[in-house]
Amino acid sequence: MRLPRGYREPEEIYTVEWLDGEGRSLGQAGGFFSLQAAEACLSELAAGAGSGELFINTIVVHDRLEDWRWDR
Protein backbone atom coordinates (compact mmCIF):
# COMPACT_ATOMS: atom_id res chain seq x y z
CA MET A 1 0.00 0.00 0.00
CA ARG A 2 1.30 3.42 -0.91
CA LEU A 3 0.74 6.17 1.62
CA PRO A 4 0.06 9.74 0.50
CA ARG A 5 2.94 12.18 0.52
CA GLY A 6 3.52 13.76 3.92
CA TYR A 7 1.45 11.15 5.77
CA ARG A 8 2.17 11.00 9.51
CA GLU A 9 1.34 7.99 11.64
CA PRO A 10 -1.14 8.77 14.43
CA GLU A 11 -0.07 8.61 18.05
CA GLU A 12 -1.88 6.72 20.77
CA ILE A 13 -2.61 8.27 24.12
CA TYR A 14 -4.09 6.57 27.14
CA THR A 15 -6.59 8.21 29.45
CA VAL A 16 -7.65 6.96 32.86
CA GLU A 17 -11.37 7.62 33.22
CA TRP A 18 -14.11 7.10 35.77
CA LEU A 19 -17.26 5.18 34.84
CA ASP A 20 -20.70 5.63 36.32
CA GLY A 21 -22.96 2.71 37.18
CA GLU A 22 -24.26 2.57 33.60
CA GLY A 23 -20.83 2.41 31.94
CA ARG A 24 -20.63 6.06 30.85
CA SER A 25 -17.47 8.08 31.32
CA LEU A 26 -17.71 10.62 34.13
CA GLY A 27 -14.47 12.29 33.18
CA GLN A 28 -10.76 11.92 32.81
CA ALA A 29 -8.47 11.45 35.79
CA GLY A 30 -5.29 11.63 33.68
CA GLY A 31 -3.87 11.28 30.18
CA PHE A 32 -0.55 9.66 29.23
CA PHE A 33 1.62 8.85 26.23
CA SER A 34 2.47 5.38 27.58
CA LEU A 35 0.26 2.52 28.64
CA GLN A 36 2.58 1.80 31.55
CA ALA A 37 2.05 5.29 33.00
CA ALA A 38 -1.73 4.96 32.59
CA GLU A 39 -1.68 1.58 34.33
CA ALA A 40 0.36 3.04 37.21
CA CYS A 41 -2.15 5.90 37.54
CA LEU A 42 -5.06 3.45 37.48
CA SER A 43 -3.45 1.36 40.23
CA GLU A 44 -2.75 4.41 42.36
CA LEU A 45 -6.30 5.73 42.04
CA ALA A 46 -7.85 2.30 42.63
CA ALA A 47 -5.89 2.00 45.88
CA GLY A 48 -7.11 5.42 47.04
CA ALA A 49 -10.41 6.53 48.42
CA GLY A 50 -12.06 7.18 45.04
CA SER A 51 -15.49 5.91 44.17
CA GLY A 52 -16.68 4.44 40.92
CA GLU A 53 -15.06 2.17 38.40
CA LEU A 54 -11.88 3.12 36.53
CA PHE A 55 -10.76 2.12 33.04
CA ILE A 56 -8.08 2.96 30.49
CA ASN A 57 -9.29 4.43 27.21
CA THR A 58 -6.97 4.33 24.19
CA ILE A 59 -7.28 7.34 21.88
CA VAL A 60 -5.68 7.68 18.44
CA VAL A 61 -4.55 11.24 17.70
CA HIS A 62 -3.72 12.58 14.24
CA ASP A 63 -1.65 15.69 13.56
CA ARG A 64 -3.54 16.57 10.40
CA LEU A 65 -7.06 16.11 9.07
CA GLU A 66 -5.65 14.63 5.86
CA ASP A 67 -3.99 11.81 7.81
CA TRP A 68 -7.22 11.08 9.66
CA ARG A 69 -9.12 10.90 6.35
CA TRP A 70 -6.57 8.42 5.01
CA ASP A 71 -6.93 6.14 8.07
CA ARG A 72 -10.73 6.08 8.03
N, CA, C and O atoms as a CHARMM CRD file, in Angstrom:
* protein
*
  288
    1    1 MET  N      0.84600  -1.17000   0.00000 PROA 1      0.00000
    2    1 MET  CA     0.00000   0.00000   0.00000 PROA 1      0.00000
    3    1 MET  C      0.89800   1.24200   0.00000 PROA 1      0.00000
    4    1 MET  O      1.88200   1.32100   0.73600 PROA 1      0.00000
    5    2 ARG  N      0.54000   2.17700  -0.82100 PROA 2      0.00000
    6    2 ARG  CA     1.30300   3.42100  -0.91000 PROA 2      0.00000
    7    2 ARG  C      0.58400   4.51400  -0.12600 PROA 2      0.00000
    8    2 ARG  O     -0.58800   4.80500  -0.36500 PROA 2      0.00000
    9    3 LEU  N      1.30800   5.10700   0.80800 PROA 3      0.00000
   10    3 LEU  CA     0.74200   6.16900   1.62200 PROA 3      0.00000
   11    3 LEU  C      0.88800   7.50800   0.91200 PROA 3      0.00000
   12    3 LEU  O      1.83600   7.70200   0.15200 PROA 3      0.00000
   13    4 PRO  N     -0.03500   8.42900   1.14700 PROA 4      0.00000
   14    4 PRO  CA     0.06100   9.74000   0.50500 PROA 4      0.00000
   15    4 PRO  C      1.28900  10.50600   1.00000 PROA 4      0.00000
   16    4 PRO  O      1.76900  10.29000   2.11300 PROA 4      0.00000
   17    5 ARG  N      1.76700  11.37600   0.17600 PROA 5      0.00000
   18    5 ARG  CA     2.93500  12.18100   0.51600 PROA 5      0.00000
   19    5 ARG  C      2.67600  13.00600   1.77600 PROA 5      0.00000
   20    5 ARG  O      1.62700  13.63500   1.91500 PROA 5      0.00000
   21    6 GLY  N      3.63600  12.99200   2.68300 PROA 6      0.00000
   22    6 GLY  CA     3.52200  13.76100   3.91800 PROA 6      0.00000
   23    6 GLY  C      2.72800  13.08800   5.01800 PROA 6      0.00000
   24    6 GLY  O      2.54400  13.66500   6.09000 PROA 6      0.00000
   25    7 TYR  N      2.25200  11.86600   4.76900 PROA 7      0.00000
   26    7 TYR  CA     1.45200  11.15400   5.77100 PROA 7      0.00000
   27    7 TYR  C      2.24100  10.98800   7.06300 PROA 7      0.00000
   28    7 TYR  O      3.43100  10.67100   7.03900 PROA 7      0.00000
   29    8 ARG  N      1.57000  11.20300   8.18800 PROA 8      0.00000
   30    8 ARG  CA     2.16600  11.00200   9.50900 PROA 8      0.00000
   31    8 ARG  C      1.34100   9.99000  10.27700 PROA 8      0.00000
   32    8 ARG  O      0.12000  10.11000  10.37400 PROA 8      0.00000
   33    9 GLU  N      2.01000   9.00200  10.81800 PROA 9      0.00000
   34    9 GLU  CA     1.34000   7.99100  11.64000 PROA 9      0.00000
   35    9 GLU  C      0.67800   8.66000  12.84800 PROA 9      0.00000
   36    9 GLU  O      1.25100   9.58300  13.42700 PROA 9      0.00000
   37   10 PRO  N     -0.51400   8.20900  13.23200 PROA 10     0.00000
   38   10 PRO  CA    -1.14400   8.77400  14.43000 PROA 10     0.00000
   39   10 PRO  C     -0.43300   8.28000  15.68600 PROA 10     0.00000
   40   10 PRO  O      0.24500   7.25300  15.67000 PROA 10     0.00000
   41   11 GLU  N     -0.59700   9.01300  16.74600 PROA 11     0.00000
   42   11 GLU  CA    -0.07300   8.60800  18.05200 PROA 11     0.00000
   43   11 GLU  C     -1.21900   8.07300  18.88400 PROA 11     0.00000
   44   11 GLU  O     -2.37800   8.43200  18.67500 PROA 11     0.00000
   45   12 GLU  N     -0.88500   7.21500  19.82500 PROA 12     0.00000
   46   12 GLU  CA    -1.87800   6.72400  20.76600 PROA 12     0.00000
   47   12 GLU  C     -1.62100   7.36800  22.11400 PROA 12     0.00000
   48   12 GLU  O     -0.48100   7.46800  22.56700 PROA 12     0.00000
   49   13 ILE  N     -2.69400   7.79900  22.74100 PROA 13     0.00000
   50   13 ILE  CA    -2.60900   8.26700  24.11600 PROA 13     0.00000
   51   13 ILE  C     -3.55900   7.41900  24.94200 PROA 13     0.00000
   52   13 ILE  O     -4.48400   6.80100  24.41400 PROA 13     0.00000
   53   14 TYR  N     -3.32000   7.39800  26.22700 PROA 14     0.00000
   54   14 TYR  CA    -4.09400   6.56600  27.14000 PROA 14     0.00000
   55   14 TYR  C     -4.65000   7.45100  28.23800 PROA 14     0.00000
   56   14 TYR  O     -3.90200   8.13800  28.93400 PROA 14     0.00000
   57   15 THR  N     -5.95800   7.43300  28.39000 PROA 15     0.00000
   58   15 THR  CA    -6.58700   8.21400  29.44700 PROA 15     0.00000
   59   15 THR  C     -7.14700   7.27200  30.49900 PROA 15     0.00000
   60   15 THR  O     -7.66900   6.20300  30.18100 PROA 15     0.00000
   61   16 VAL  N     -7.03200   7.67800  31.74600 PROA 16     0.00000
   62   16 VAL  CA    -7.65000   6.96200  32.85700 PROA 16     0.00000
   63   16 VAL  C     -8.93700   7.69700  33.15000 PROA 16     0.00000
   64   16 VAL  O     -8.92600   8.89600  33.43200 PROA 16     0.00000
   65   17 GLU  N    -10.05400   6.97900  33.08300 PROA 17     0.00000
   66   17 GLU  CA   -11.37200   7.61500  33.22500 PROA 17     0.00000
   67   17 GLU  C    -12.21900   6.89000  34.25500 PROA 17     0.00000
   68   17 GLU  O    -12.05200   5.69700  34.51200 PROA 17     0.00000
   69   18 TRP  N    -13.12800   7.65000  34.83200 PROA 18     0.00000
   70   18 TRP  CA   -14.10700   7.10300  35.77300 PROA 18     0.00000
   71   18 TRP  C    -15.36300   6.70500  35.00800 PROA 18     0.00000
   72   18 TRP  O    -15.76300   7.38800  34.06500 PROA 18     0.00000
   73   19 LEU  N    -15.98100   5.61000  35.41200 PROA 19     0.00000
   74   19 LEU  CA   -17.25900   5.17700  34.84000 PROA 19     0.00000
   75   19 LEU  C    -18.35400   5.30900  35.88100 PROA 19     0.00000
   76   19 LEU  O    -18.12400   5.10500  37.07300 PROA 19     0.00000
   77   20 ASP  N    -19.55600   5.65600  35.41500 PROA 20     0.00000
   78   20 ASP  CA   -20.69900   5.63100  36.32100 PROA 20     0.00000
   79   20 ASP  C    -21.27800   4.21200  36.34300 PROA 20     0.00000
   80   20 ASP  O    -20.73500   3.31000  35.70500 PROA 20     0.00000
   81   21 GLY  N    -22.34400   4.02200  37.05400 PROA 21     0.00000
   82   21 GLY  CA   -22.96200   2.70700  37.18300 PROA 21     0.00000
   83   21 GLY  C    -23.52000   2.14900  35.88700 PROA 21     0.00000
   84   21 GLY  O    -23.77100   0.94800  35.78900 PROA 21     0.00000
   85   22 GLU  N    -23.72000   3.00600  34.88800 PROA 22     0.00000
   86   22 GLU  CA   -24.26000   2.57300  33.60000 PROA 22     0.00000
   87   22 GLU  C    -23.19700   2.46000  32.51300 PROA 22     0.00000
   88   22 GLU  O    -23.52200   2.27000  31.34100 PROA 22     0.00000
   89   23 GLY  N    -21.92000   2.57700  32.90000 PROA 23     0.00000
   90   23 GLY  CA   -20.83300   2.41200  31.94100 PROA 23     0.00000
   91   23 GLY  C    -20.46300   3.64700  31.14400 PROA 23     0.00000
   92   23 GLY  O    -19.71400   3.55100  30.17200 PROA 23     0.00000
   93   24 ARG  N    -20.97600   4.81400  31.53700 PROA 24     0.00000
   94   24 ARG  CA   -20.63400   6.06300  30.85500 PROA 24     0.00000
   95   24 ARG  C    -19.46200   6.73500  31.55100 PROA 24     0.00000
   96   24 ARG  O    -19.32200   6.66600  32.77200 PROA 24     0.00000
   97   25 SER  N    -18.62700   7.38600  30.75600 PROA 25     0.00000
   98   25 SER  CA   -17.47200   8.08200  31.32400 PROA 25     0.00000
   99   25 SER  C    -17.93400   9.31300  32.09100 PROA 25     0.00000
  100   25 SER  O    -18.72900  10.11200  31.59600 PROA 25     0.00000
  101   26 LEU  N    -17.42000   9.44700  33.30800 PROA 26     0.00000
  102   26 LEU  CA   -17.71300  10.62200  34.13200 PROA 26     0.00000
  103   26 LEU  C    -16.63500  11.68100  34.00400 PROA 26     0.00000
  104   26 LEU  O    -16.79400  12.80000  34.49200 PROA 26     0.00000
  105   27 GLY  N    -15.54600  11.33000  33.35100 PROA 27     0.00000
  106   27 GLY  CA   -14.47000  12.29300  33.18400 PROA 27     0.00000
  107   27 GLY  C    -13.11300  11.62400  33.25600 PROA 27     0.00000
  108   27 GLY  O    -12.98100  10.45300  33.60900 PROA 27     0.00000
  109   28 GLN  N    -12.13000  12.40100  32.91500 PROA 28     0.00000
  110   28 GLN  CA   -10.76500  11.91700  32.81500 PROA 28     0.00000
  111   28 GLN  C     -9.98600  12.24400  34.08300 PROA 28     0.00000
  112   28 GLN  O     -9.99100  13.38000  34.55500 PROA 28     0.00000
  113   29 ALA  N     -9.32300  11.24000  34.62100 PROA 29     0.00000
  114   29 ALA  CA    -8.46800  11.44800  35.79100 PROA 29     0.00000
  115   29 ALA  C     -7.04500  11.79300  35.37200 PROA 29     0.00000
  116   29 ALA  O     -6.32100  12.45300  36.11700 PROA 29     0.00000
  117   30 GLY  N     -6.63600  11.34600  34.17300 PROA 30     0.00000
  118   30 GLY  CA    -5.29000  11.62600  33.68400 PROA 30     0.00000
  119   30 GLY  C     -5.12400  11.13100  32.26500 PROA 30     0.00000
  120   30 GLY  O     -5.85400  10.24200  31.82700 PROA 30     0.00000
  121   31 GLY  N     -4.17200  11.69400  31.54300 PROA 31     0.00000
  122   31 GLY  CA    -3.87200  11.27800  30.17600 PROA 31     0.00000
  123   31 GLY  C     -2.37200  11.08900  30.02400 PROA 31     0.00000
  124   31 GLY  O     -1.58900  11.87900  30.55000 PROA 31     0.00000
  125   32 PHE  N     -1.96400  10.03400  29.29800 PROA 32     0.00000
  126   32 PHE  CA    -0.55300   9.66000  29.23400 PROA 32     0.00000
  127   32 PHE  C     -0.17900   9.18900  27.83500 PROA 32     0.00000
  128   32 PHE  O     -1.02500   8.71300  27.07800 PROA 32     0.00000
  129   33 PHE  N      1.10600   9.33100  27.50300 PROA 33     0.00000
  130   33 PHE  CA     1.62100   8.84700  26.22800 PROA 33     0.00000
  131   33 PHE  C      2.01400   7.37500  26.29000 PROA 33     0.00000
  132   33 PHE  O      2.22300   6.75700  25.24600 PROA 33     0.00000
  133   34 SER  N      2.12100   6.79600  27.48600 PROA 34     0.00000
  134   34 SER  CA     2.47500   5.38000  27.58200 PROA 34     0.00000
  135   34 SER  C      1.41300   4.62000  28.36500 PROA 34     0.00000
  136   34 SER  O      0.81300   5.13900  29.30600 PROA 34     0.00000
  137   35 LEU  N      1.20300   3.38900  27.95300 PROA 35     0.00000
  138   35 LEU  CA     0.25500   2.52400  28.64300 PROA 35     0.00000
  139   35 LEU  C      0.73500   2.23100  30.06100 PROA 35     0.00000
  140   35 LEU  O     -0.07300   2.13400  30.98500 PROA 35     0.00000
  141   36 GLN  N      2.02500   2.09200  30.23000 PROA 36     0.00000
  142   36 GLN  CA     2.57900   1.80300  31.55100 PROA 36     0.00000
  143   36 GLN  C      2.25600   2.91600  32.54700 PROA 36     0.00000
  144   36 GLN  O      1.91100   2.63900  33.69600 PROA 36     0.00000
  145   37 ALA  N      2.36500   4.17100  32.11100 PROA 37     0.00000
  146   37 ALA  CA     2.04700   5.29200  33.00000 PROA 37     0.00000
  147   37 ALA  C      0.55500   5.30100  33.33000 PROA 37     0.00000
  148   37 ALA  O      0.17200   5.57200  34.46800 PROA 37     0.00000
  149   38 ALA  N     -0.27700   5.00700  32.34700 PROA 38     0.00000
  150   38 ALA  CA    -1.72900   4.95700  32.58900 PROA 38     0.00000
  151   38 ALA  C     -2.07200   3.84200  33.56600 PROA 38     0.00000
  152   38 ALA  O     -2.91200   4.02300  34.44700 PROA 38     0.00000
  153   39 GLU  N     -1.42600   2.68700  33.41400 PROA 39     0.00000
  154   39 GLU  CA    -1.68200   1.57700  34.33300 PROA 39     0.00000
  155   39 GLU  C     -1.24300   1.91400  35.74800 PROA 39     0.00000
  156   39 GLU  O     -1.91400   1.54300  36.71100 PROA 39     0.00000
  157   40 ALA  N     -0.11400   2.61900  35.88400 PROA 40     0.00000
  158   40 ALA  CA     0.35600   3.03700  37.20700 PROA 40     0.00000
  159   40 ALA  C     -0.63500   4.01400  37.84200 PROA 40     0.00000
  160   40 ALA  O     -0.92400   3.92200  39.03500 PROA 40     0.00000
  161   41 CYS  N     -1.15000   4.94500  37.04600 PROA 41     0.00000
  162   41 CYS  CA    -2.14900   5.89600  37.54100 PROA 41     0.00000
  163   41 CYS  C     -3.41600   5.16300  37.97100 PROA 41     0.00000
  164   41 CYS  O     -3.97300   5.45200  39.03000 PROA 41     0.00000
  165   42 LEU  N     -3.86100   4.23500  37.16800 PROA 42     0.00000
  166   42 LEU  CA    -5.05800   3.45100  37.47800 PROA 42     0.00000
  167   42 LEU  C     -4.88300   2.71500  38.80200 PROA 42     0.00000
  168   42 LEU  O     -5.78500   2.71400  39.64100 PROA 42     0.00000
  169   43 SER  N     -3.72400   2.09200  38.98800 PROA 43     0.00000
  170   43 SER  CA    -3.45200   1.36300  40.23200 PROA 43     0.00000
  171   43 SER  C     -3.44100   2.29400  41.43300 PROA 43     0.00000
  172   43 SER  O     -3.98700   1.97100  42.48800 PROA 43     0.00000
  173   44 GLU  N     -2.82000   3.44500  41.26600 PROA 44     0.00000
  174   44 GLU  CA    -2.74700   4.41000  42.36500 PROA 44     0.00000
  175   44 GLU  C     -4.12800   4.92000  42.75100 PROA 44     0.00000
  176   44 GLU  O     -4.44600   5.02200  43.93600 PROA 44     0.00000
  177   45 LEU  N     -4.94400   5.23900  41.75800 PROA 45     0.00000
  178   45 LEU  CA    -6.29700   5.73500  42.04500 PROA 45     0.00000
  179   45 LEU  C     -7.18200   4.63700  42.62600 PROA 45     0.00000
  180   45 LEU  O     -7.99100   4.90100  43.51600 PROA 45     0.00000
  181   46 ALA  N     -7.03700   3.41600  42.13400 PROA 46     0.00000
  182   46 ALA  CA    -7.85000   2.29900  42.62900 PROA 46     0.00000
  183   46 ALA  C     -7.53400   2.00500  44.08600 PROA 46     0.00000
  184   46 ALA  O     -8.40900   1.56700  44.83200 PROA 46     0.00000
  185   47 ALA  N     -6.29000   2.24100  44.50100 PROA 47     0.00000
  186   47 ALA  CA    -5.88600   1.99800  45.88300 PROA 47     0.00000
  187   47 ALA  C     -6.33500   3.11700  46.81600 PROA 47     0.00000
  188   47 ALA  O     -6.34800   2.94800  48.03500 PROA 47     0.00000
  189   48 GLY  N     -6.70700   4.26800  46.23700 PROA 48     0.00000
  190   48 GLY  CA    -7.11100   5.42000  47.04300 PROA 48     0.00000
  191   48 GLY  C     -8.56500   5.34600  47.46800 PROA 48     0.00000
  192   48 GLY  O     -9.19900   4.29200  47.41600 PROA 48     0.00000
  193   49 ALA  N     -9.05900   6.45400  47.87500 PROA 49     0.00000
  194   49 ALA  CA   -10.41100   6.53400  48.42400 PROA 49     0.00000
  195   49 ALA  C    -11.45000   6.89400  47.37300 PROA 49     0.00000
  196   49 ALA  O    -12.57000   7.26600  47.72500 PROA 49     0.00000
  197   50 GLY  N    -11.10700   6.79300  46.08500 PROA 50     0.00000
  198   50 GLY  CA   -12.05600   7.17800  45.04000 PROA 50     0.00000
  199   50 GLY  C    -13.25200   6.25200  44.97100 PROA 50     0.00000
  200   50 GLY  O    -13.21500   5.12600  45.46700 PROA 50     0.00000
  201   51 SER  N    -14.30200   6.73700  44.35700 PROA 51     0.00000
  202   51 SER  CA   -15.48900   5.90600  44.17400 PROA 51     0.00000
  203   51 SER  C    -15.76200   5.76800  42.68700 PROA 51     0.00000
  204   51 SER  O    -15.40500   6.64200  41.89700 PROA 51     0.00000
  205   52 GLY  N    -16.38300   4.69100  42.31900 PROA 52     0.00000
  206   52 GLY  CA   -16.68400   4.43600  40.91800 PROA 52     0.00000
  207   52 GLY  C    -15.64400   3.52700  40.29500 PROA 52     0.00000
  208   52 GLY  O    -14.60400   3.24700  40.89000 PROA 52     0.00000
  209   53 GLU  N    -15.93600   3.08100  39.11500 PROA 53     0.00000
  210   53 GLU  CA   -15.05900   2.17200  38.39700 PROA 53     0.00000
  211   53 GLU  C    -14.11700   2.95900  37.49200 PROA 53     0.00000
  212   53 GLU  O    -14.50200   3.98000  36.92100 PROA 53     0.00000
  213   54 LEU  N    -12.89200   2.48400  37.36600 PROA 54     0.00000
  214   54 LEU  CA   -11.88400   3.11600  36.52500 PROA 54     0.00000
  215   54 LEU  C    -11.58300   2.24000  35.31800 PROA 54     0.00000
  216   54 LEU  O    -11.68900   1.01500  35.38600 PROA 54     0.00000
  217   55 PHE  N    -11.20700   2.87500  34.21200 PROA 55     0.00000
  218   55 PHE  CA   -10.76400   2.12000  33.04000 PROA 55     0.00000
  219   55 PHE  C     -9.76700   2.95400  32.25400 PROA 55     0.00000
  220   55 PHE  O     -9.66600   4.16700  32.43800 PROA 55     0.00000
  221   56 ILE  N     -9.02700   2.27800  31.36900 PROA 56     0.00000
  222   56 ILE  CA    -8.08500   2.95700  30.48900 PROA 56     0.00000
  223   56 ILE  C     -8.68700   3.00900  29.09900 PROA 56     0.00000
  224   56 ILE  O     -9.08100   1.98500  28.54200 PROA 56     0.00000
  225   57 ASN  N     -8.75400   4.20200  28.54900 PROA 57     0.00000
  226   57 ASN  CA    -9.28600   4.43100  27.21200 PROA 57     0.00000
  227   57 ASN  C     -8.11800   4.76900  26.28700 PROA 57     0.00000
  228   57 ASN  O     -7.32700   5.66400  26.58300 PROA 57     0.00000
  229   58 THR  N     -8.01200   4.05400  25.17000 PROA 58     0.00000
  230   58 THR  CA    -6.96800   4.33100  24.18600 PROA 58     0.00000
  231   58 THR  C     -7.53000   5.24000  23.10900 PROA 58     0.00000
  232   58 THR  O     -8.57900   4.95600  22.52900 PROA 58     0.00000
  233   59 ILE  N     -6.82300   6.34300  22.84100 PROA 59     0.00000
  234   59 ILE  CA    -7.27700   7.33700  21.87600 PROA 59     0.00000
  235   59 ILE  C     -6.19500   7.51700  20.81700 PROA 59     0.00000
  236   59 ILE  O     -5.02200   7.71000  21.13600 PROA 59     0.00000
  237   60 VAL  N     -6.60400   7.45200  19.55700 PROA 60     0.00000
  238   60 VAL  CA    -5.68400   7.67800  18.44300 PROA 60     0.00000
  239   60 VAL  C     -5.77500   9.15300  18.06200 PROA 60     0.00000
  240   60 VAL  O     -6.86400   9.68800  17.85600 PROA 60     0.00000
  241   61 VAL  N     -4.59900   9.80900  17.97200 PROA 61     0.00000
  242   61 VAL  CA    -4.54600  11.23600  17.69900 PROA 61     0.00000
  243   61 VAL  C     -3.76100  11.47500  16.41600 PROA 61     0.00000
  244   61 VAL  O     -2.63300  11.00500  16.26500 PROA 61     0.00000
  245   62 HSD  N     -4.37200  12.21000  15.50100 PROA 62     0.00000
  246   62 HSD  CA    -3.72100  12.57500  14.24200 PROA 62     0.00000
  247   62 HSD  C     -3.26100  14.02900  14.30800 PROA 62     0.00000
  248   62 HSD  O     -3.90700  14.87200  14.93000 PROA 62     0.00000
  249   63 ASP  N     -2.13400  14.30500  13.65400 PROA 63     0.00000
  250   63 ASP  CA    -1.65000  15.68500  13.55800 PROA 63     0.00000
  251   63 ASP  C     -2.46800  16.50000  12.56900 PROA 63     0.00000
  252   63 ASP  O     -2.71900  17.68700  12.77700 PROA 63     0.00000
  253   64 ARG  N     -2.88300  15.83700  11.47900 PROA 64     0.00000
  254   64 ARG  CA    -3.54200  16.57100  10.39500 PROA 64     0.00000
  255   64 ARG  C     -4.84200  15.88000   9.99200 PROA 64     0.00000
  256   64 ARG  O     -4.96300  14.66000  10.10300 PROA 64     0.00000
  257   65 LEU  N     -5.78800  16.64400   9.53600 PROA 65     0.00000
  258   65 LEU  CA    -7.05900  16.11100   9.07400 PROA 65     0.00000
  259   65 LEU  C     -6.85500  15.16600   7.89500 PROA 65     0.00000
  260   65 LEU  O     -7.55600  14.16100   7.77900 PROA 65     0.00000
  261   66 GLU  N     -5.90700  15.47600   7.02400 PROA 66     0.00000
  262   66 GLU  CA    -5.64900  14.63200   5.85700 PROA 66     0.00000
  263   66 GLU  C     -5.23300  13.21500   6.27400 PROA 66     0.00000
  264   66 GLU  O     -5.63900  12.23300   5.65200 PROA 66     0.00000
  265   67 ASP  N     -4.42300  13.12200   7.32800 PROA 67     0.00000
  266   67 ASP  CA    -3.99500  11.80900   7.80900 PROA 67     0.00000
  267   67 ASP  C     -5.17000  11.03700   8.39600 PROA 67     0.00000
  268   67 ASP  O     -5.28400   9.82800   8.19500 PROA 67     0.00000
  269   68 TRP  N     -6.03400  11.72400   9.11400 PROA 68     0.00000
  270   68 TRP  CA    -7.22300  11.08200   9.66200 PROA 68     0.00000
  271   68 TRP  C     -8.09700  10.54700   8.54600 PROA 68     0.00000
  272   68 TRP  O     -8.58900   9.42100   8.63000 PROA 68     0.00000
  273   69 ARG  N     -8.29900  11.34300   7.49200 PROA 69     0.00000
  274   69 ARG  CA    -9.11800  10.90400   6.34900 PROA 69     0.00000
  275   69 ARG  C     -8.53600   9.64400   5.72600 PROA 69     0.00000
  276   69 ARG  O     -9.27900   8.73800   5.34600 PROA 69     0.00000
  277   70 TRP  N     -7.21200   9.58000   5.62000 PROA 70     0.00000
  278   70 TRP  CA    -6.56800   8.42400   5.01200 PROA 70     0.00000
  279   70 TRP  C     -6.79400   7.16200   5.85800 PROA 70     0.00000
  280   70 TRP  O     -6.96400   6.07400   5.30700 PROA 70     0.00000
  281   71 ASP  N     -6.79600   7.29600   7.16300 PROA 71     0.00000
  282   71 ASP  CA    -6.93400   6.14400   8.06700 PROA 71     0.00000
  283   71 ASP  C     -8.37500   5.67900   8.28100 PROA 71     0.00000
  284   71 ASP  O     -8.60800   4.63200   8.88300 PROA 71     0.00000
  285   72 ARG  N     -9.32300   6.44600   7.79500 PROA 72     0.00000
  286   72 ARG  CA   -10.72800   6.08000   8.02800 PROA 72     0.00000
  287   72 ARG  C    -11.14200   4.85400   7.33100 PROA 72     0.00000
  288   72 ARG  O    -12.29500   4.43900   7.44400 PROA 72     0.00000
